[in-house]
Amino acid sequence: MATKKAQSKAPAKAAAVSTPAATSSSNNTDLWKWLYVGGVLISCLTSALKFTVADPYLAWVLALIGVLVAIFYFDTKDFMNFGLRYLIVLAVAGAAPLGGVPAVGGFISGFINGFATFLGPIVLTMAVLYFWKKYFGSL
């Protein structure tokens, strides 16, 4: 008898996990994740290929996407680790003498600089949210 009760309880838990509320939250998280990935790729490729046709507007759109992704996707509890990763990317972007590498050096330098440029608004927004939650309460 005990095994039948254990078996009948297990499918009930699995059914409870796949509720419509859980899937809608997952879809929202997926949207912000893909906006982050798209922003990283667009920023890196436009910087690496020196694409300047939509220069001021594209930068503002990417900054807005970075702020929104920081608010809705990233957790402010991970701010210290994310900020450290950002500082490492900045150090690599500033210190790597990749411009002297023939054929691909400028492309790789531009790619890393674009990545660091896109992460800037994200880290700044995460810092504001982190200190707001820490000193003024939760949002």
N, C-alpha and C positions, 0 to 999 in steps of 0.2 A: 504494500500500500504506500509506503513512504516514497518509493521510486516514482509511482504514478503522480503523486502530488508535486514532486520536484520537477517532473517533466511537464506537467501542465502549467506550472508557474513560469518556466523559461520562455515559452512563446508569448505569454502575456507581456513580459518585459520587452521583447523585441517589437511587439506591436505598438507599445507605448512610445518607443523611440521615434518611430516614423510618423509623427504627427505633422499636420500641415504647418503648424507654427515653427517647428524645427526646420522644415525645408525652406520656408520663407526667410528665416534668419540666415540660413546657409547661402541662399541666393544673394542676399545683401552682402554678405562677406565675400562671396565670389566676385561680385561686381566691383567692390573696392580693391580686391586683390588684382583683378585684371586692369583696373585703372592705374594702379601702381606699376604693374609690369609694362603696360603700354607707355606710361609717362617716362619710365626709365629707358625703354628702347628708343622712343622718339627723341628724348633729350640726348642720349648717347650718339645716336646716328646723325642727328643734325649737327652736333658739335664735331663729330669725327669727319663728316663729309663737308664741313664748312658751308652748310646750307643757310643762307642769309636772306632769302626772299621774304619770308614772313617773320622777320627778326623781332620787332618789339612785341607783336601780338602773340606769337607762339610762346615767348618767354612768360608773358602774363598768364596765358592759359595753363602752361605747365606749372607755374607757381600756384595758381588757384587749385589745380588738381592735387598738388603736393599738400596744400593746407587741408583740403577736404579729406584726403587719404589719412593724414595724421590725426584728424579729429575722429573719423569714423572707422578706421581699420586698425591702426596701431594702438597698443596698450601703453599708457603712460607709465606703468610700473616698470617697463623695460627701457625707460628713457636713458638710463646710465649706460647700458650695454649698446643701445643704438647710437648714442652720442659718441661712444668710444669707437665704434665702427666707422662713423662719419669722420672722426678725426684721423683715423688711419687712411681712409680714402683720400682725404685732403692732403695728408703727408705724401702719399704716393703720387697724387696729381702734381704736387709742387716740386717734389724732389726727383722724380724719375726723369732722367735725361733721354727720353725715348725719341725726341725730335731728331737726333743724330743717326738713328737706325735707318738704313736705306729702305725705301719703298713703303714700309708699314709703320715707321716710328711716329710720324705725324698723325696717322689714323688712330693708333693706340693711345697716344697722348690726348687727342681730342675726345676719344671714347671715355677715358677716365675723367677728364675735366667735365664732360657732359653729365656723367653720373654724379660727380660731386656737386655740380650746380643744381641738379634736380633734388638731391637730398637736403640741400640747405633749408628751403622752406618747411620741409617735413620736420627737421630737427628743431628749428625755431618754434614751430607750432607745438611740438611735443614738449619743449622746455616751458613754454607759457602754461600749457595745460598741467604739466607736472607740478610746477610751483603753485598754480592756482589751487589744485586739489590738495596739495600738502599744507598750505598756509591759510587758505580761505574756505576750505570745505570741498565737498564734491559737486560736480556739475550735474 
